[in-house]
């Protein structure tokens, strides 16, 4: 899981146990099992590639961060003489390691060869020729597709032919590929093209190993409704061919689909969480599909479409932020990545769901713990409840939203800027009704003013920008702090600057200029000495 480590089940998903809690990094993005020995696994993480030879009981650093930081795919190919090949698709290209001892616990940088440069999005191995590969990369928001030259395994950039032009599009942004195990001449490509206002998603098929492609499906990309489904391929994105039928391919977007190339109809998979990121088949029961996404793992017998959750004991929720109650030590709420805003008020490991969708930053009123604030993406989605400690049937009743716009109908702050600005928010330390938040600049609102239910038309309940001016700052404002003794405002930016205002935002002065522009991801005034501030950098 991206920040949840590694988990193991011996009951088909009914129960899970963590394996990687002692790893230096829990950001696991790739995992592969040795096809000849299930006790040997490799895991790609922010700390390098880790290896186990005892089914996950112990993990060893096989190669550190000098190889890459982000791993998208790991592939192990055993040889007949007992040696093996290990390929790693990363943000720093494709790397190859030839191993003679499958139980070796470490490797050196000199044993690895970079066989393809660039930011790799996908590495696909031919199902019957293990020396043949396809690679997709992205350079300056332009997608590229490469095919390794025949005759030998790739050894460098000269071992590849670019075949992007074979896809009949003027320009592509990203490409995802799959080869059908049932007929290795059949390939599918999910292509994001810059067509129209928001781009389009196009599915192509090749019947001759990628030399020629024909269009099968085209949909407008993004949050536009088509037959009650959403299509994306910049965040949620995979294309996986069926193991037994070359005319069936699975597509991952906000939802997941099973596309039948005979009927030309995509069928939506049911019972799964939104935002799909991966799909795998049961190695023995090849018609059982496992779909992976923001909500965990879901099992789909008989190719679906009905699926069921395998997440009862898989505790990998990712928090953006938590808020603690000043008056109730058991009360904690938090915003999570696509699993809503959740709460515990009794110390239990199972938390209540207060609000669905993406949670972000949260607040609990320091005097009245029933008053809470939560966010979705962007700062036009802050809502308030006055029943935060009450029963959940199943979601709390949240009042209408307050927006980031300075006034009703003002769209001068695009949503993209609000997201990039990391919508951190705090209570003013001496006035709990004042909420301050970070965006392109510092924004404030009086939580007691205006009717939350009519905020779209009520000017008094919008956020007001108070600076520092975006034309002066290096990046967006990422963190805000207020000195409770002097009332001085501080604002740190994504470019590493620190600004201060002793006039409640009327005038701002820069007090720290970084040598390098690195985001400030926390800013705290020392509670014992308000003349000291602490900043950490991303």
C-alpha positions as CSV (number, residue, x, y, z in Angstrom):
1,X,0.0,0.0,0.0
2,X,1.3,3.6,-0.7
3,X,1.7,4.4,3.0
4,X,0.4,1.2,4.6
5,X,3.4,-1.2,4.1
6,X,3.1,-4.9,3.2
7,X,0.4,-7.3,4.4
8,X,-0.1,-11.0,4.0
9,X,-3.1,-13.3,4.0
10,X,-3.2,-17.1,4.3
11,X,-7.0,-17.3,4.2
12,X,-7.8,-15.8,0.7
13,X,-8.2,-12.3,2.1
14,X,-10.4,-13.1,5.1
15,X,-7.6,-12.0,7.5
16,X,-4.5,-9.9,7.0
17,X,-1.3,-9.5,9.0
18,X,1.3,-6.7,8.5
19,X,4.8,-7.6,7.5
20,X,6.6,-4.3,7.1
21,X,6.0,-2.3,10.2
22,X,9.8,-2.2,10.9
23,X,10.8,-1.2,7.4
24,X,12.4,2.3,7.1
25,X,9.7,3.2,4.5
26,X,6.1,2.0,4.4
27,X,5.6,3.5,0.9
28,X,5.4,0.2,-1.0
29,X,4.6,0.7,-4.7
30,X,5.7,-2.5,-6.3
31,X,5.7,-6.2,-5.2
32,X,6.7,-9.4,-7.0
33,X,7.0,-13.0,-6.0
34,X,9.7,-15.3,-7.4
35,X,7.8,-17.7,-9.7
36,X,9.9,-20.7,-8.6
37,X,9.8,-20.0,-4.8
38,X,6.9,-18.3,-3.1
39,X,9.1,-17.5,0.0
40,X,11.2,-15.1,-2.1
41,X,9.7,-11.7,-2.7
42,X,10.9,-8.2,-3.7
43,X,9.2,-5.0,-2.7
44,X,9.9,-1.6,-4.2
45,X,9.6,1.4,-1.8
46,X,10.8,4.9,-1.1
47,X,13.8,3.3,0.6
48,X,14.9,1.1,-2.3
49,X,14.2,-2.6,-3.1
50,X,13.6,-4.9,-0.1
51,X,13.9,-8.7,-0.3
52,X,12.6,-11.6,1.8
53,X,13.6,-15.2,1.5
54,X,11.3,-16.4,4.4
55,X,7.8,-15.3,3.1
56,X,8.0,-11.9,4.7
57,X,9.2,-12.7,8.2
58,X,12.4,-10.7,7.6
59,X,13.2,-8.0,5.1
60,X,16.6,-6.9,3.8
61,X,17.7,-3.9,1.7
62,X,18.5,-5.5,-1.6
63,X,19.5,-2.2,-3.2
64,X,19.0,1.3,-1.7
65,X,17.8,4.6,-2.9
66,X,20.7,5.1,-5.3
67,X,18.8,3.1,-7.9
68,X,15.5,5.1,-7.8
69,X,12.9,6.6,-5.4
70,X,9.7,5.4,-7.0
71,X,9.1,1.8,-8.3
72,X,6.2,1.1,-10.7
73,X,6.9,-2.5,-11.7
74,X,9.2,-5.3,-10.6
75,X,9.6,-8.4,-12.8
76,X,11.4,-11.7,-11.9
77,X,12.4,-14.2,-14.7
78,X,14.0,-17.5,-13.6
79,X,16.5,-19.1,-15.9
80,X,17.0,-22.9,-16.5
81,X,20.5,-22.8,-14.8
82,X,19.1,-21.6,-11.5
83,X,20.0,-17.9,-12.1
84,X,17.4,-15.2,-12.5
85,X,16.8,-11.8,-14.1
86,X,15.2,-8.9,-12.1
87,X,13.8,-5.8,-13.9
88,X,12.7,-2.7,-12.1
89,X,10.6,0.1,-13.8
90,X,11.2,3.3,-11.9
91,X,11.1,7.1,-12.1
92,X,14.8,6.8,-13.2
93,X,14.3,4.4,-16.0
94,X,14.4,0.6,-16.3
95,X,17.1,-1.3,-14.4
96,X,18.3,-4.9,-14.8
97,X,20.0,-7.2,-12.4
98,X,21.3,-10.7,-13.2
99,X,21.4,-12.9,-10.2
100,X,23.1,-16.2,-9.7
101,X,21.9,-16.9,-6.2
102,X,18.1,-16.5,-5.7
103,X,18.7,-16.4,-1.9
104,X,21.2,-13.5,-1.9
105,X,20.0,-10.8,0.4
106,X,21.8,-7.8,-1.1
107,X,23.3,-6.4,-4.3
108,X,25.6,-3.5,-5.2
109,X,25.0,-0.7,-7.7
110,X,27.7,-2.1,-10.0
111,X,25.6,-5.2,-10.5
112,X,22.7,-3.2,-11.9
113,X,22.5,-1.9,-15.5
114,X,20.2,0.9,-16.7
115,X,18.6,-0.5,-19.8
116,X,16.2,2.4,-20.4
117,X,16.3,6.0,-19.3
118,X,13.4,8.4,-18.6
119,X,10.4,8.4,-16.2
120,X,8.8,5.0,-16.8
121,X,5.1,4.6,-16.4
122,X,4.9,0.9,-17.3
123,X,7.0,-2.1,-18.2
124,X,5.3,-5.0,-19.9
125,X,7.0,-8.4,-20.5
126,X,6.0,-10.5,-23.5
127,X,4.2,-13.6,-22.1
128,X,6.1,-16.1,-24.2
129,X,9.4,-14.3,-24.9
130,X,10.9,-13.1,-21.5
131,X,13.6,-11.1,-23.3
132,X,11.0,-8.9,-25.1
133,X,9.5,-5.8,-23.4
134,X,7.3,-2.8,-24.0
135,X,7.9,0.4,-22.1
136,X,5.8,3.6,-21.7
137,X,7.4,6.9,-20.5
138,X,6.3,10.5,-20.0
139,X,8.5,13.4,-20.9
140,X,7.1,17.0,-20.4
141,X,3.5,15.6,-20.4
142,X,4.0,13.8,-23.6
143,X,3.7,10.0,-23.7
144,X,6.1,7.6,-25.5
145,X,5.9,3.9,-26.2
146,X,9.0,1.7,-26.9
147,X,9.5,-1.9,-28.0
148,X,12.7,-3.7,-27.3
149,X,14.6,-4.8,-30.4
150,X,14.4,-8.5,-31.3
151,X,17.1,-11.0,-30.7
152,X,18.3,-10.2,-27.1
153,X,17.3,-8.6,-23.9
154,X,17.6,-4.8,-23.8
155,X,21.0,-3.5,-22.6
156,X,20.5,0.3,-23.0
157,X,18.6,3.1,-24.8
158,X,19.9,1.8,-28.1
159,X,18.0,-1.5,-27.5
160,X,14.6,0.1,-28.1
161,X,12.5,1.2,-31.0
162,X,10.0,4.0,-30.4
163,X,6.6,2.9,-31.7
164,X,4.4,5.8,-30.4
165,X,3.7,6.8,-34.0
166,X,2.0,3.5,-34.6
167,X,-0.9,4.7,-32.4
168,X,-3.1,6.8,-34.8
169,X,-3.2,10.0,-32.6
170,X,-1.5,13.3,-33.3
171,X,-0.4,13.5,-29.6
172,X,-0.6,11.4,-26.5
173,X,-0.2,12.2,-22.9
174,X,-0.1,8.8,-21.2
175,X,-0.3,5.2,-22.5
176,X,-1.1,2.0,-20.6
177,X,-0.4,-1.3,-22.3
178,X,-1.3,-5.0,-21.9
179,X,-0.6,-8.2,-23.9
180,X,-3.3,-10.9,-24.0
181,X,-1.8,-14.2,-22.6
182,X,-4.4,-16.1,-24.6
183,X,-3.0,-14.7,-27.9
184,X,0.3,-12.8,-27.5
185,X,-0.3,-11.0,-30.8
186,X,-3.2,-9.2,-29.3
187,X,-2.4,-6.0,-27.3
188,X,-4.6,-3.2,-25.9
189,X,-3.5,0.4,-25.2
190,X,-5.4,2.8,-23.0
191,X,-4.4,6.3,-24.3
192,X,-5.0,9.7,-22.8
193,X,-5.1,12.2,-25.7
194,X,-5.3,16.1,-25.4
195,X,-8.5,16.3,-27.4
196,X,-11.4,18.6,-26.5
197,X,-11.6,20.8,-23.4
198,X,-10.6,18.1,-20.9
199,X,-8.9,15.4,-23.1
200,X,-10.2,12.0,-24.0
201,X,-9.6,8.4,-23.1
202,X,-9.2,6.1,-26.1
203,X,-8.9,2.3,-26.1
204,X,-6.9,0.8,-29.0
205,X,-6.4,-2.9,-30.0
206,X,-3.5,-4.4,-32.0
207,X,-3.6,-7.8,-33.6
208,X,0.0,-7.9,-34.7
209,X,2.1,-7.2,-31.6
210,X,1.8,-3.4,-31.7
211,X,2.6,-2.6,-35.3
212,X,-0.9,-1.4,-36.1
213,X,-3.8,-0.2,-33.8
214,X,-7.5,0.2,-34.3
215,X,-9.8,2.3,-32.1
216,X,-12.3,0.4,-29.9
217,X,-13.6,2.9,-27.4
218,X,-13.5,6.7,-27.0
219,X,-14.8,8.7,-24.1
220,X,-14.4,12.3,-22.8
221,X,-11.9,12.3,-20.0
222,X,-12.5,13.6,-16.5
223,X,-15.5,14.2,-14.3
224,X,-18.1,14.2,-17.1
225,X,-20.9,11.7,-16.8
226,X,-21.2,9.0,-19.5
227,X,-23.8,6.2,-19.0
228,X,-23.5,6.7,-15.2
229,X,-19.7,6.2,-15.3
230,X,-16.6,8.4,-15.0
231,X,-13.6,8.0,-17.2
232,X,-10.1,9.0,-16.2
233,X,-6.5,8.0,-17.0
234,X,-4.3,10.4,-15.2
235,X,-4.9,9.2,-11.6
236,X,-6.8,6.0,-12.0
237,X,-5.4,4.0,-14.9
238,X,-4.8,0.4,-15.9
239,X,-5.5,-1.8,-18.8
240,X,-5.2,-5.6,-18.2
241,X,-6.1,-8.3,-20.6
242,X,-8.1,-11.4,-19.5
243,X,-6.0,-14.5,-18.9
244,X,-8.1,-16.8,-21.0
245,X,-10.0,-14.7,-23.5
246,X,-8.1,-12.2,-25.8
247,X,-11.4,-10.3,-26.5
248,X,-11.9,-9.3,-22.8
249,X,-9.9,-6.5,-21.2
250,X,-10.3,-4.8,-17.8
251,X,-10.1,-1.0,-17.6
252,X,-9.4,1.0,-14.4
253,X,-10.7,4.5,-14.0
254,X,-12.8,6.1,-11.2
255,X,-14.8,2.9,-11.5
256,X,-13.6,-0.4,-13.0
257,X,-14.9,-2.1,-16.2
258,X,-14.8,-5.3,-18.1
259,X,-14.8,-4.5,-21.7
260,X,-15.9,-7.1,-24.3
261,X,-14.3,-6.4,-27.7
262,X,-16.9,-8.7,-29.4
263,X,-19.9,-6.7,-28.2
264,X,-18.0,-3.4,-27.8
265,X,-19.7,-2.9,-24.5
266,X,-17.9,-1.9,-21.2
267,X,-19.6,-3.5,-18.1
268,X,-19.1,-1.7,-14.9
269,X,-17.8,-3.8,-12.0
270,X,-20.1,-3.6,-8.9
271,X,-19.4,-3.5,-5.2
272,X,-16.0,-1.9,-5.5
273,X,-14.6,1.4,-4.1
274,X,-14.0,4.3,-6.5
275,X,-10.5,5.0,-8.0
276,X,-9.0,1.9,-9.4
277,X,-5.2,1.3,-9.6
278,X,-4.5,-2.3,-10.2
279,X,-6.0,-5.7,-11.2
280,X,-4.7,-9.3,-10.8
281,X,-5.9,-12.8,-11.4
282,X,-6.0,-15.8,-9.1
283,X,-3.1,-18.0,-10.4
284,X,-5.2,-21.2,-10.2
285,X,-8.7,-19.9,-10.7
286,X,-7.9,-17.6,-13.6
287,X,-11.5,-16.2,-13.9
288,X,-11.3,-14.8,-10.3
289,X,-10.3,-11.2,-10.5
290,X,-8.8,-9.0,-7.7
291,X,-9.4,-5.2,-8.1
292,X,-7.2,-2.8,-6.2
293,X,-8.0,0.8,-5.5
294,X,-8.4,3.6,-3.0
295,X,-10.8,1.4,-0.9
296,X,-8.6,-1.6,-0.7
297,X,-8.9,-5.1,-2.4
298,X,-12.1,-6.5,-3.9
299,X,-12.6,-10.1,-5.1
300,X,-14.7,-10.7,-8.3
301,X,-15.5,-14.4,-9.0
302,X,-16.3,-15.4,-12.6
303,X,-14.9,-12.2,-14.0
304,X,-17.5,-10.2,-12.1
305,X,-19.3,-7.9,-12.4
306,X,-20.3,-8.5,-8.8
307,X,-17.4,-8.1,-6.3
308,X,-17.0,-8.2,-2.6
309,X,-14.6,-6.5,-0.1
310,X,-11.6,-8.3,1.4
311,X,-10.7,-5.4,3.7
312,X,-12.1,-6.4,7.1
313,X,-8.7,-6.6,8.7
314,X,-6.6,-4.6,6.2
315,X,-5.9,-1.5,8.1
316,X,-4.1,0.8,5.6
317,X,-6.1,4.0,5.6
318,X,-4.0,7.0,4.7
319,X,-4.6,10.2,6.8
320,X,-4.0,13.6,5.5
321,X,-4.5,15.1,8.9
322,X,-6.1,14.5,12.3
323,X,-7.7,16.9,14.9
324,X,-7.7,16.3,18.6
325,X,-10.3,17.6,21.0
326,X,-9.1,20.0,23.7
327,X,-11.8,18.9,26.1
328,X,-12.2,15.1,25.3
329,X,-9.0,13.1,25.2
330,X,-10.7,10.2,23.5
331,X,-12.1,12.3,20.6
332,X,-10.1,12.3,17.4
333,X,-11.3,13.0,13.8
334,X,-9.2,12.8,10.6
335,X,-9.4,13.3,6.9
336,X,-8.3,10.4,4.8
337,X,-7.4,9.7,1.2
338,X,-10.7,8.8,-0.5
339,X,-12.1,7.1,2.6
340,X,-13.8,10.1,4.0
341,X,-13.7,11.9,7.4
342,X,-13.6,9.4,10.2
343,X,-13.8,9.6,14.0
344,X,-13.0,7.7,17.2
345,X,-14.4,8.8,20.5
346,X,-13.7,5.7,22.6
347,X,-10.2,4.6,21.7
348,X,-11.4,1.8,19.4
349,X,-9.5,0.7,16.4
350,X,-12.7,0.8,14.3
351,X,-13.6,4.4,13.5
352,X,-17.0,5.8,12.6
353,X,-17.4,7.3,9.1
354,X,-18.6,10.9,9.4
355,X,-18.4,11.9,5.8
356,X,-17.6,10.1,2.6
357,X,-15.3,11.0,-0.4
358,X,-11.9,12.5,0.1
359,X,-11.2,13.9,3.5
360,X,-8.6,16.6,4.0
361,X,-7.8,18.8,7.0
362,X,-10.2,18.8,10.0
363,X,-10.9,20.9,13.1
364,X,-12.7,20.4,16.4
365,X,-13.9,23.5,18.2
366,X,-11.7,24.0,21.3
367,X,-14.7,24.7,23.5
368,X,-17.6,22.7,22.1
369,X,-16.5,19.3,20.7
370,X,-19.8,18.8,18.9
371,X,-18.7,21.6,16.4
372,X,-16.4,20.1,13.8
373,X,-15.1,21.2,10.4
374,X,-14.1,19.0,7.5
375,X,-13.0,19.4,3.9
376,X,-13.1,17.6,0.5
377,X,-10.7,18.6,-2.2
378,X,-10.4,22.4,-2.7
379,X,-11.4,25.0,-0.2
380,X,-14.9,25.5,-1.6
381,X,-15.8,22.4,0.3
382,X,-15.4,23.2,4.0
383,X,-18.5,22.1,6.0
384,X,-19.6,22.3,9.6
385,X,-21.5,20.0,11.9
386,X,-22.8,20.7,15.4
387,X,-23.3,17.0,16.3
388,X,-19.8,15.7,16.0
389,X,-19.9,13.5,19.1
390,X,-23.4,12.1,18.4
391,X,-24.4,8.8,16.8
392,X,-23.6,8.2,13.2
393,X,-26.6,7.0,11.1
394,X,-24.5,6.3,9.0
395,X,-23.1,9.8,8.2
396,X,-23.4,13.0,10.2
397,X,-25.5,15.8,8.9
398,X,-23.0,18.4,7.7
399,X,-24.2,22.0,7.1
400,X,-23.7,23.8,3.8
401,X,-20.2,24.7,2.6
402,X,-18.1,27.8,2.8
403,X,-16.0,28.7,-0.2
404,X,-12.6,30.0,-0.8
405,X,-13.9,32.7,-3.1
406,X,-13.7,36.3,-1.7
407,X,-17.4,36.7,-2.6
408,X,-20.3,34.7,-4.1
409,X,-19.8,33.7,-7.7
410,X,-16.2,34.9,-7.8
411,X,-14.1,32.3,-9.6
412,X,-10.8,34.2,-9.6
413,X,-9.1,31.4,-7.7
414,X,-9.2,28.2,-9.8
415,X,-9.7,24.8,-8.2
416,X,-6.3,23.7,-9.4
417,X,-4.7,26.4,-7.3
418,X,-6.7,25.5,-4.3
419,X,-5.5,21.9,-4.5
420,X,-1.9,22.8,-5.1
421,X,-2.0,25.2,-2.2
422,X,-2.5,22.2,0.3
423,X,-5.7,23.4,2.1
424,X,-4.4,23.4,5.6
425,X,-6.6,25.1,8.2
426,X,-6.4,26.2,11.8
427,X,-8.5,28.0,14.5
428,X,-7.3,31.5,15.4
429,X,-5.7,30.8,18.9
430,X,-7.6,33.6,20.6
431,X,-10.9,33.6,18.6
432,X,-12.3,30.1,18.0
433,X,-14.8,31.5,15.4
434,X,-12.0,32.6,13.1
435,X,-10.8,29.9,10.7
436,X,-7.6,30.5,8.8
437,X,-6.5,28.4,5.8
438,X,-3.7,28.2,3.3
439,X,-4.0,28.5,-0.4
440,X,-2.5,30.9,-3.0
441,X,-2.4,33.2,0.0
442,X,-3.8,33.2,3.6
443,X,-7.6,33.2,3.8
444,X,-9.8,33.8,6.9
445,X,-13.5,33.4,7.6
446,X,-15.7,34.0,10.7
447,X,-17.3,30.7,11.4
448,X,-20.1,32.3,13.4
449,X,-21.1,34.7,10.6
450,X,-23.6,33.9,8.0
451,X,-25.9,31.0,7.5
452,X,-23.9,27.9,6.5
453,X,-26.9,26.5,4.6
454,X,-26.9,29.5,2.3
455,X,-23.2,30.1,1.8
456,X,-23.4,30.1,-1.9
457,X,-25.3,33.3,-1.9
458,X,-24.3,34.8,1.5
459,X,-21.2,37.0,1.1
460,X,-20.6,37.1,4.9
461,X,-19.7,33.4,5.0
462,X,-17.0,33.3,2.3
463,X,-13.3,33.3,2.9
464,X,-11.4,36.5,2.5
465,X,-7.9,36.7,1.2
466,X,-5.5,38.7,3.4
467,X,-2.1,38.0,1.6
468,X,0.8,37.8,1.3
469,X,0.3,38.6,-2.4
470,X,0.8,35.6,-4.8
471,X,2.8,37.9,-7.0
472,X,5.4,38.3,-4.2
473,X,5.6,34.8,-2.7
474,X,7.6,31.8,-3.9
475,X,4.8,29.3,-4.4
476,X,1.5,29.0,-2.6
477,X,1.0,29.4,1.2
478,X,1.4,25.9,2.7
479,X,1.1,26.6,6.5
480,X,-0.3,29.3,8.7
481,X,0.4,30.1,12.4
482,X,-0.6,32.9,14.8
483,X,1.3,34.0,17.9
484,X,-1.4,34.0,20.7
485,X,0.6,36.6,22.7
486,X,1.3,39.3,20.1
487,X,-1.3,38.4,17.4
488,X,1.4,38.2,14.7
489,X,0.5,36.2,11.7
490,X,3.0,33.9,10.0
491,X,2.7,32.3,6.6
492,X,5.1,29.7,5.1
493,X,5.1,28.8,1.4
494,X,5.6,25.8,-0.9
495,X,8.8,27.6,-2.0
496,X,10.3,27.6,1.5
497,X,9.7,31.3,2.4
498,X,8.4,32.6,5.8
499,X,6.3,35.8,5.9
500,X,5.0,37.7,8.9
501,X,2.3,40.3,9.5
502,X,1.8,42.3,12.6
503,X,-1.3,44.0,11.2
504,X,-3.6,41.0,10.9
505,X,-2.7,40.6,7.2
506,X,-2.8,44.2,6.0
507,X,1.0,44.3,5.5
508,X,3.4,41.4,5.1
509,X,7.2,41.2,5.5
510,X,9.4,38.3,4.4
511,X,11.6,37.1,7.2
512,X,13.2,33.9,5.7
513,X,14.4,33.3,2.2
514,X,15.6,29.8,1.4
515,X,18.6,28.9,-0.7
516,X,16.5,26.3,-2.4
517,X,12.7,26.3,-3.0
518,X,11.5,23.4,-0.8
519,X,8.0,23.3,0.6
520,X,7.4,24.0,4.3
521,X,5.2,21.2,5.5
522,X,4.8,22.2,9.1
523,X,5.0,25.5,11.0
524,X,4.7,25.7,14.8
525,X,5.1,28.5,17.4
526,X,6.8,27.1,20.5
527,X,4.0,26.9,23.1
528,X,6.6,27.7,25.9
529,X,8.4,30.5,24.1
530,X,6.5,32.4,21.4
531,X,9.7,34.1,20.1
532,X,10.7,30.7,18.6
533,X,9.2,29.1,15.5
534,X,9.8,25.6,14.2
535,X,9.6,24.8,10.5
536,X,10.1,21.5,8.7
537,X,10.7,21.1,5.0
538,X,9.3,18.4,2.7
